[in-house]
Amino acid sequence: MEKLFKWLGLRQQAKISSLRFFHLVLACLLVFELYGCSNSRNSATSNLILSANATPIREIKPASKNQTTVYIQGKVEKEAPLIKQKAYQINDSTGKIWVLTHQNNLQVGQQVIFKGKVRYQSIPLAGKEYGEVYLEEE
């Protein structure tokens, strides 16, 4: 009978140690997976490649009667909160443009891509035109 208890005792220890080993391996895999996710998210935002469809900001001109839809890509430089929208100033190293959008979670310095209609706001002042081209996100 004593042999049986010894054998069962050893068997119990073997089960416990294999269970601890399993938990250790599982914890290591979880840590590696979390580390991999955090690196891929950072590299995706920091290594954005210029989209083939993106229009350089310097090439955006005031639209006439037909409003042109364009894609732009750049870095958020400034933000301006409005009542139901936000405006972000985007810089793509060829120029700057304000984008009117409903998104409110963008951060200064973040790389972004917008699709929108080119708009022009006329601001005549003392006989001079101080209007500005902006983009309204679709």
Residue pairs with C-beta under 8 A, 6 or more apart in sequence:
45 110
45 111
46 111
48 73
48 111
48 113
50 73
51 71
51 73
51 113
53 71
54 71
54 72
54 73
54 92
54 113
55 70
55 71
55 72
56 92
56 94
56 95
57 72
57 74
57 90
57 91
57 92
57 94
57 95
57 96
57 97
58 94
58 95
59 94
60 70
60 72
60 95
60 97
60 118
60 133
60 135
61 118
61 133
62 118
62 120
62 131
62 133
63 117
63 118
63 119
63 120
67 117
67 118
67 119
68 117
68 118
69 115
69 116
69 117
69 118
69 138
70 115
70 116
70 118
70 135
71 113
71 114
71 115
72 90
72 92
72 97
72 99
72 113
72 114
72 116
72 135
73 92
73 111
73 112
73 113
73 114
74 90
74 91
74 92
74 93
74 111
74 112
75 90
75 91
75 92
75 109
75 110
75 111
75 112
76 88
76 89
76 90
76 106
76 107
76 108
76 109
76 110
76 112
77 88
77 89
77 90
77 91
77 96
77 108
78 88
78 89
78 108
79 86
79 87
79 88
79 89
79 106
79 108
80 86
80 87
80 88
80 89
80 98
81 104
82 100
84 102
85 100
85 101
85 102
86 100
86 101
86 102
86 103
86 104
86 106
87 98
87 99
87 100
87 101
87 134
88 98
88 99
88 101
88 106
88 112
89 96
89 97
89 98
89 99
90 96
90 97
90 98
90 99
90 112
90 114
97 133
97 134
97 135
98 132
98 134
98 135
99 114
99 116
99 134
99 135
99 136
99 137
100 116
100 119
100 134
100 135
100 136
100 137
101 114
101 116
101 137
102 137
103 137
106 112
114 135
114 137
115 137
115 138
116 135
116 136
116 137
116 138
117 135
117 136
117 138
118 133
118 134
118 135
119 133
119 134
119 135
119 136
120 131
120 132
120 133
120 134
121 131
121 132
121 134
122 129
122 131
123 129
123 130
123 131
123 132
124 130
124 131
